[in-house]
Amino acid sequence: MSTPHETFNYFRADEVAECWPVGDSLYFKLWNTIVPLQEPFPNLEDSGPHDHVGHESLSKHWHLLTEEEQLFLNRLAKAAEGENVI
């Protein structure tokens, strides 16, 4: 298993599925396997705008992805940051 790119400490599986070019198979895995396990946000009325950054991030559920999926997502994250993806 690979270590998740730092980006995935801040994004939830539903955000990655909806906003990243992950393809149909990974999209459905994120939604059907990981999203149901994510705990809902606590009461937002009692918190500030940054109190829930990283809540139930994809990194927390990283172990549910295959090595191939993890590597693919890490490459996408590196490419999004302009890092060398080779």
Secondary structure as the mmCIF struct_conf table of DSSP 4:
data_model
#
loop_
_struct_conf.conf_type_id
_struct_conf.id
_struct_conf.beg_label_comp_id
_struct_conf.beg_label_asym_id
_struct_conf.beg_label_seq_id
_struct_conf.end_label_comp_id
_struct_conf.end_label_asym_id
_struct_conf.end_label_seq_id
HELX_LH_PP_P HELX_LH_PP_P1 SER A 2 HIS A 5
HELX_RH_3T_P HELX_RH_3T_P1 GLU A 6 ASN A 9
TURN_TY1_P TURN_TY1_P1 TYR A 10 TYR A 10
HELX_RH_AL_P HELX_RH_AL_P1 ALA A 13 CYS A 19
BEND BEND1 TRP A 20 TRP A 20
HELX_RH_AL_P HELX_RH_AL_P2 GLY A 23 LYS A 29
HELX_RH_PI_P HELX_RH_PI_P1 LEU A 30 ILE A 34
HELX_RH_3T_P HELX_RH_3T_P2 VAL A 35 LEU A 37
BEND BEND2 GLN A 38 GLN A 38
HELX_LH_PP_P HELX_LH_PP_P2 GLU A 39 PHE A 41
HELX_RH_3T_P HELX_RH_3T_P3 LEU A 44 ASP A 46
BEND BEND3 SER A 47 SER A 47
TURN_TY1_P TURN_TY1_P2 PRO A 49 GLU A 56
HELX_RH_3T_P HELX_RH_3T_P4 LEU A 58 LEU A 64
BEND BEND4 LEU A 65 LEU A 65
HELX_RH_AL_P HELX_RH_AL_P3 GLU A 67 ALA A 80
TURN_TY1_P TURN_TY1_P3 GLU A 81 GLY A 82
#
